[in-house]
Structures are given as structure tokens and as C-alpha cells.
Amino acid sequence: MATTERLLTRHEAARRAGVTYNTILLWERAGRLHPAVVKSRRGERFLIRESELDQAAAADQPAFDPSLVWHQDELEAHPIKVEPDPDPEDQPY
């Protein structure tokens, strides 16, 4: 007997996992989720297997990898330039 697994839309998956819709998109981009593409009259629908979602949500990893959103040079700490006040005596405080 074949068992059918429940498929969830991205919004349903986000509600079930307790994350945002954008986190679901980031998990897809990171390779943690692999949605099935289903053609419909309105276009394509992306459905996520419930068991795969549960594994991704339970994974002991951060919700997303910052390098998927920002470039490496944006993630590196940059020194803050603080210039001295040119005339400290003229300050009102």
C-alpha cells in the first residue's frame, strides 16, 4: 500500500515551521528544501513535502546563511573612522 505524503504551499510551510515566507525561500536557496513544481491553470505552484520541511526546521543550523543574502565584503567588519572635532572649544556642551 502506497502512502501519500502531504504537500504544503510555501505559506503553509512557513506557518507550520514557525518561520516567515522569506525564510522558506532562503531554505530553498540554501538547498535545505526542494519544492516540487506543479503546473496549474494559474501558473506554477511550488509544493514542499511535509517530512522535508520537518527535517529542515529541526536541523541544528541557523535559519539561513548570511552569505546567501549579502556579499562577503559586506559581512566583514570594517573599521569605523572617527575624525577629531576640528574646534572642540566652540561646542555648546
N, C-alpha and C positions, 0 to 999 in steps of 0.2 A: 504494500500500500504506500503510495507516494504522499508525502506530507507537503503541504503548500506553506511557504513562508510568507509572512505579512510584509508587504512593501509599503513604505512610507514616503510621502512627499517631503520635500526639504523643510517645509514649515512644520509638518507633523514630527519630523525627526528632531528639529530644534526644540520643540515643546517637550518631547519625550526625554531628550538628553539634558534638558535644563540649560540650554545654551541659546545663543542668538542664531538667526538665519545666516548671518555672515560667518559665524564660526563653522557652520556646516560647510559653507563654500571653502573656507580655509582648510578644513579637514580633507575635502576633496582634492584641493590643490596640493596638499602635502602627501597625498596618497593613502590617507587613513580610511577614506571612504571611496567606493567605486559604484556610483549610481548606474542603474540600468536606464537606458534611453528608450522611451516608449513613444511611438508616433501616435498622435491623435488628430482629430479634426482641427483643433486649435493650435497645433504645432507639436513641439516635443515636450515630453514630461520626463523629469528625472526622478526615479524612484530608488530608495535606499532600502536594502534588506535590514530588517529589524535586528537580526543577530549581529550583523556587521556594525550597526550603529552602537549596540550594547558593548561590543568589544572596543570600539574607538572611544566611547565615553568612559569606559573603565580603565583604559590604558594609563599607566603611570607616566604620563608625559604632559608637558604644558599644552594648553588648549591649541596653541598654534606656534609655529616657528617664526620669530620676528623677521628673519631674512626673506620670508615669502612676501612681506609687505614693504620693508624698507631695504635700501641698498646698504651694503656693508659699510661704506664710509659714513652713512647716517647713523649707524649703530655704534661707531667708535666714539669714545669720549674725546671731546675737543677742549683744549684749554680756553678758559674764559679770560678775555682781555679786559683788564680794569685799568683805565687810564687815570692818573692822578688829577685831582682838581687843579686847574691852572691858577686859580686865585682863591685859596681857602679863606682868606680874611673877609672877602666880600659876601660870604654866605650868611643868610639871615638867621641861621640856627646856631 
